[in-house]
Each structure stands twice: as C-alpha cells, then as structure tokens.
Amino acid sequence: MTTCPNRPAPPVPPVPAAGPPGRPAVPPAVLSARPHRPRAVSRTCRAPQTDRRPRHPRATCAAAPGHDPRAGLSTRFAHQLVEVLTGARPSGQLLRHTTLDGYGQLAALVRAGTLRRTRTGERPRLGPVHDRSPSPEAVEACVRVDLGTRHHVVAFRLEPRGPAGQWQCTAVEAR
C-alpha cells in the first residue's frame, strides 16, 4: 500500500501487550477482501477444452422444437394493459408497444373509464389469458378482469411491426 506524500500516515492503534486477564495475548486479525481458498489444481495444469459449449446457449433455446418465442407475450401485455385501463399505470408507457390506431383505441377506453377502480380501491384480478394465433403474423387474446363485484373482458390483437419485427398492439376492446 502506498501513501500520499502530502498527507500524514493514519495513526496505527497500539497493540495491547497482554490480552484480557487469564488469556494470552493475540495479535489483531488481518482482514482481507477475499478469504484465502487454496486451489486444488492450478490453471496451468488443465487440459485445453476446444469443444467447450456454454451451459445455456440462447440460440439453442430459440431454435428448440416446440419452443414458441411468443410464449407469455400476451400474458405480460394483458397485465400492462389492465394496469393502464384501471389507472395504475400511465397510458404513455404503452405507446411504444401499440400502433397509432391501437393507441387511439386505448386512449378512448381510458377516457371513458371502462375499467374504473371501485371506491374501496380493490386491485383488479386477472383470469387466465386465452390467446390464439389466427395466422403466424398475429396473436389475438382475451382476459377476464374482476374488479370488486363487477366482471369485465379485455380483448386485444398483437402483430409484429416495424423493421425489427417488434410485437405491437393493433386493436383493443373492453366491456
């Protein structure tokens, strides 16, 4: 450890000559950032691994048969959509996840107050999200929302849009 020549060295606490009565003197413990762990095998002795693969390659997961990259997409969007419709989340947060027409429909539903919270302030409870793909380029979903003693249904359509193919909401309905 180096010290700055412009500053005096910090005072070192004195080491007691003897410990408490009946105990021998013990030098103060030296604390380090990491505990010492002896290595069983040095790194230079290991054989090179040429065919080493990562434990969880993303390319394998995306290309796995039966794996749908849209899995959970409609459920996540349904939660966000209901939070906007009940007023728990500002509608601007869904602007990048909706098309212009979809955002217009969403804003109209928020203004109309279709899913207003009850006076007791109960949080909405979502039922299971039912989603279907009428085509490979679209997902249509609906979810039942319980608000106190009232039940509502929210339906929406998601389609990949833009150069990156980001899924966006193109239509929203709530009753």
C-alpha positions, 0 to 999 in steps of 0.5 A: 500500500502506498501513501500520499506524500502530502498527507500524514500516515493514519495513526496505527492503534497500539497493540495491547501487550497482554490480552484480557486477564487469564488469556494470552495475548493475540495479535489483531486479525488481518482482514482481507477482501477475499478469504484465502481458498487454496486451489486444488489444481492450478490453471496451468495444469488443465487440459485445453477444452476446444469443444467447450459449449456454454451451459445455456446457449440462447440460440439453442433455446430459440431454435428448440422444437416446440419452443414458441418465442411468443410464449407469455407475450400476451400474458405480460401485455394483458397485465400492462394493459389492465394496469393502464385501463384501471389507472395504475399505470400511465397510458404513455408507457404503452405507446411504444408497444401499440400502433397509432390506431391501437393507441387511439383505441386505448386512449378512448377506453381510458377516457371513458373509464371502462375499467374504473377502480371501485371506491374501496380501491380493490386491485383488479384480478386477472383470469387466465389469458386465452390467446390464439394465433389466427395466422403466424403474423398475429396473436389475438387474446382475451382476459377476464378482469374482476374488479370488486363485484363487477366482471369485465373482458379485455380483448386485444390483437398483437402483430409484429411491426416495424423493421425489427419485427417488434410485437405491437398492439393493433386493436383493443376492446373492453366491456 
